[in-house]
Amino acid sequence: MEITTPGDYRILITREFDAPKHLVYRVWTTPELVKRWWSGHRGTTTEVAMDLRPGGRWRYVLKTAEGAEVGFHGEYREIVPDERIVYTEVFEMPGVDLDTVDGPLNTVSFTALDGDRTRLELLTETGSRELRDTILESGMEVGAQGQMVIIEELANSLR
């Protein structure tokens, strides 16, 4: 997995999988499978709600090993099956009116490679350098690394 910053407001995660594109997409978009990979190795995903359509909402909740619950939610903006998903992502911070918060915009793309392999690119557009740096400093790299390993395992288990 590679993380780059192709601009002041952007984070790009790139990962190649030894699994076909349609299976990587399926793991990314099936609630029962998301529940198994989203927390990576940092806890347990206790809630996955997905209305996978433009204008549909999603929400995931992670329970950490220390017992803290961490929620994220957003709205799907674009869905192109097996190709691309565009969605917002809001970290649910205590004391913040979540209806007034605009989170980063994520675009995840799935590209078929030779040999039944897939390249996933997750572009996060944060809107500010400060938010980009906060995300990068949050430990997200370790979490994303764990997620990607589990996604590949799950995709291969669906063959």
Secondary structure, 3 states (H helix, E strand, C coil): CEEECCCCCEEEEEEEECCCHHHHHHHHHCHHHHHHHCCCCCEEEEEEEECCCCCCEEEEEEEECCCCEEEEEEEEEEEECCCEEEEECEECCCCCCHHHCCCCEEEEEEEEECCCEEEEEEEEECCCHHHHHHHHCCCHHHHHHHHHHHHHHHHHHCC
